[in-house]
Amino acid sequence: MGNRLNHVRDQFDNLTKQQEAAKSEIGKPFPQEQELKDKISRLAVLDTELNMGIEVSNSKEGYKKRILNLNVLLY
C-alpha cells in the first residue's frame, strides 16, 4: 500500500508540473502564425483565380494555356 501511495503521489506531482508548463505555453504566440496566415491568404487567392478565369478545353492548346495560367498564378 505504501509503494502504491508513493507512486500515485509521484504521478500527481508529475501531472501538476505538466499542467503548469501547459498553462505557461497558452499565452505564447504560435511561432509560425504569420506565415500560416500568409499561406492561407495566398491559397484563398489562388482558389478564387482558379475557379473563375480558366475555360475548360480538351485541346492541346487549351491544356497548354491552363498550365501556363497555373504557372503564372503560382509564381
C-alpha positions as CSV (number, residue, x, y, z in Angstrom):
1,M,0.0,0.0,0.0
2,G,2.9,2.4,0.9
3,N,4.6,1.9,-2.5
4,R,1.4,2.4,-4.4
5,L,0.7,5.6,-2.5
6,N,4.2,6.9,-3.3
7,H,3.7,6.0,-6.9
8,V,0.4,7.8,-7.1
9,R,1.9,10.9,-5.4
10,D,4.8,10.9,-7.9
11,Q,2.3,10.7,-10.8
12,F,0.2,13.5,-9.3
13,D,3.3,15.7,-8.9
14,N,4.3,15.0,-12.5
15,L,0.9,15.8,-13.8
16,T,0.8,19.1,-11.8
17,K,4.2,20.1,-13.3
18,Q,2.9,19.3,-16.8
19,Q,-0.2,21.3,-16.2
20,E,1.8,24.3,-15.0
21,A,4.0,24.0,-18.1
22,A,1.0,23.8,-20.4
23,K,-0.6,26.9,-18.8
24,S,2.6,28.9,-19.4
25,E,2.6,27.8,-23.1
26,I,-1.0,29.0,-23.6
27,G,-0.1,32.7,-23.6
28,K,2.8,32.4,-26.0
29,P,2.2,33.2,-29.7
30,F,2.5,30.5,-32.3
31,P,6.0,31.0,-33.9
32,Q,4.8,30.5,-37.5
33,E,1.5,32.2,-37.1
34,Q,2.2,35.0,-39.6
35,E,3.5,32.5,-42.1
36,L,0.4,30.4,-41.7
37,K,-1.9,33.4,-42.2
38,D,0.0,34.4,-45.4
39,K,-0.2,31.0,-46.9
40,I,-3.9,30.7,-46.1
41,S,-4.5,34.0,-47.7
42,R,-2.4,33.0,-50.8
43,L,-4.4,29.8,-51.0
44,A,-7.7,31.6,-51.0
45,V,-6.5,33.9,-53.8
46,L,-5.3,31.0,-55.9
47,D,-8.6,29.1,-55.3
48,T,-10.6,32.2,-56.5
49,E,-8.4,32.7,-59.5
50,L,-8.5,29.0,-60.5
51,N,-12.3,28.9,-60.2
52,M,-13.1,32.0,-62.2
53,G,-10.9,32.5,-65.2
54,I,-9.9,29.3,-66.8
55,E,-12.0,27.8,-69.6
56,V,-12.3,24.1,-69.9
57,S,-10.9,22.7,-73.1
58,N,-9.8,19.3,-74.2
59,S,-7.5,20.5,-76.9
60,K,-3.7,20.6,-76.6
61,E,-3.7,24.4,-76.9
62,G,-6.3,24.7,-74.1
63,Y,-4.3,22.4,-71.9
64,K,-1.1,24.4,-72.5
65,K,-3.0,27.6,-71.8
66,R,-4.3,26.2,-68.4
67,I,-0.8,25.1,-67.4
68,L,0.6,28.5,-68.3
69,N,-2.1,30.2,-66.3
70,L,-1.3,27.9,-63.3
71,N,2.4,28.7,-63.5
72,V,1.7,32.4,-63.6
73,L,-0.7,32.1,-60.6
74,L,1.7,30.0,-58.5
75,Y,4.8,32.2,-59.1
